[in-house]
């Protein structure tokens, strides 16, 4: 007798949700991705895919360089507003230690490449998931475009996850980090004024940061942060940037002149106030920001969503759905929450405002040997592993 095709419904067509869909589809699942947006979204900024995320993509046979290009940063480093280096790590050293150098890509290009790896019709736009009933038995996914039955439901519905609120109503939710962030992407033509184009640079001031990330396709991803009250929105964004960062080292002033304020995204930075007690409920699992929202200070938010998706699909190969999701929750909880806590602590250090504290911070960073600083990233960049397979069991239809 032929096996019945198993159906997975994924809430959210972001990086985590689409990675999960691709991983499951390549393992024989029928996948439906429900996305609240009315269509593919070309708006966005950049993402630095760390070696752990690239290895996770390798595990499902997905190559992000096909959409974004193979270029990797020549170096990554921290600078002071006056231009002095606090630390700098050669890209070749990263590749030698971790097998891969980080890859900087535009989020929309990565999302488009993941979507293209799915069958036509697998993604349903304008179909926000409003709830899931009977997650412990036979889940029914409620969407704005109708109901769907599923053998598996994945909540990849973002930092403000409605499904997290539905199933964890007593959880305190998000907490504000104290910082807001601005992000935009400049065309490659700006590279004529951008100095060493292959370097990923982050500059730390007093309660302010500015980052320049050359993307693999030749564009520039810029980001900036500032310690401000929650909800702060400047009336004149260009004046705000010039006031905060206009006297910082080259190429920052030249890049600021080329920013289109209308193309700048601003988001206050949040993470979960406390971890979720688990990442699953019966046949429903949470991944990415829906499960373990973290601040971007380690560049691991999207990378951990990719890891979640690949580990979950791997566990479903040899386990029934409820057992696989329980194993996923057990395997992923400690790693992702440790990174969430570490990201918040890193943000507090980077966002220091008192002159003496900033001076001590900068001195400590400069005094740290390059090898020791690199080893401090081992648990992040070398931390992705696939769990050992279980003894194959008969799967429920």
Secondary structure, 3 states (H helix, E strand, C coil): CCCCCCEEEEECCCHHHHHHHHHHHCCCCEEEEEECCCCCCCCCCEEEECHHHHHHHHHCCCCCHHHHCCCCCCEEEEEECCCCEEEEEEHHHHHHHHCCCCEEEEHHHHHHHHHHCCCCCCEEECCCEEEEECCCCCCEEEECCEEEECCEEEECCCCCCHHHHHHCCCCCCEEEEEEEEEEEEECHHHHHHCCCCCEEEEEECCCEEEEEEECCCCCEEEEEEEECCCCCCCCCHHHHHHHHHCCCCCCHHHHHHCCCHHHCEEEEEEEECCCCCCCEECCEEECCHHHHCCCHHHCCHHHHHHHHHHHHHHHCCCCCHHHHHHHHHHHHHHHHHHHHHHHHHHHHHHCCCCHHHHHHHHHHHHHCCHHHHHHCCHHHHCCCCCCCCCCCCCCCC
